Amino acid sequence: MGKRRVKRTTVHLNAERISGDEKYGVFIENISEKGIHILATHATPHTHYSPGKNIDVQFYIAHGKPLVLHCRVRWSCPKVPPNGMTDSIGLEIIDPPPQYIEFIKTLH
């Protein structure tokens, strides 16, 4: 993998991956203006994180407001150690909304 262009900030945020009417819990490990790194329970066939696939991720910012990010899977690494129960996924944020950019600025 190449060197990142934007510095990531370590966070510990619960989030949801939205797929149609279904929501799946994920955990945001780090975040930047252009991308996020999430952990998810090991993918079942209906929740695969294939590079190039578009997915939506929702989490809550100040005052309990939900924020939905439209993302593209850049890479995924299934069954991350030590226990092999999670998948590690890198997401590129497609057209980050202004609320998200403002949220990122509050983290620095």
N, C-alpha and C positions, 0 to 999 in steps of 0.2 A: 504494500500500500504506500502511496505517496505521502508526502508531508502535508499536514493540514494547513489550510490557508487562514483559518479562523480559530482562535483559542477557545477551547471548551471549558466550561465551568462545571465542576462536580456538583450534583444535586441529588436529592433523594425524594423523588416524586412518584406517587401512585398515579397511574393513568389507565386509560382504556383504549384498546384498539377496536375501532368500529368497523363492522363488516355487515352491511345491510342493516337488518334489525337486531343483529347480535352484537354484544360487547364482550371483550375478553380482557381481563386484567393484565397489565404490563407494569413495569417499573422503569422509570427514566433514571439512568445512571449519570449521564452528563449531557450538556446542552450548549448550543451556540446559536448564532443568528441564522446559520445555514443548515444545521443538522442536529440530530439527537441520537443518543445511543440508548437502546432499551434492552431489558431482559424480559423474557416471556417464558411461561411454562413450555416445556418441549412441545413443538408443533405437532398437531394432529393433521391429517390430510386437509381439513377445511381451513386451517389457519397457517399454512406454509408461508414463509417469508422468502420468496424467490427474488433475487436481484432483478430490478426493473419493474417489479410489481408496485402499483400504487395502493397505499393504505391511508386511512385516517386515524389520527391519534388525538384523544381528548384528555385534558387535565384541567384542574381548577387553579385559577390565579386569585389575586386579591379579591376579597369580599365574596368568595364562592362563585365567581363568574366562570362558566365553562369556556374553554378555548379549544377549538378544533383546528388541528394542523393537517393539511393535505401533504402527504409525504410519498417519497419513492424509496424503495429498498435499494440501498447501495451494496450492502454485503450482509451475509448472515453466517453464523457459526453455530450449528446445532449442538446441543448437549454440552454446554460449557462446564468444565470441572469446577469445583471438586466433586460435586455429587451427580453431575450429568443430568440434572433435572430441568435446566433452563437453556433457552436459546439466546444468543447474543446477536443483536441486530443493529446495524447502522442505517440511519434514515436521513435522506436529504429532504429538507423542507421545501415544498414547491410554493413560491410566492408567499413568504411569511406575512401574516397580517400585522398591521401597525400595533395592535395590542400586544402581540408576541414580542415585537422588537422592543417596546417599552418595558415589558416584563424582563427581558434579557438585560437591559441597561440597569435595572434595579439590583441585579445579582453581582455587579462589579464593584 
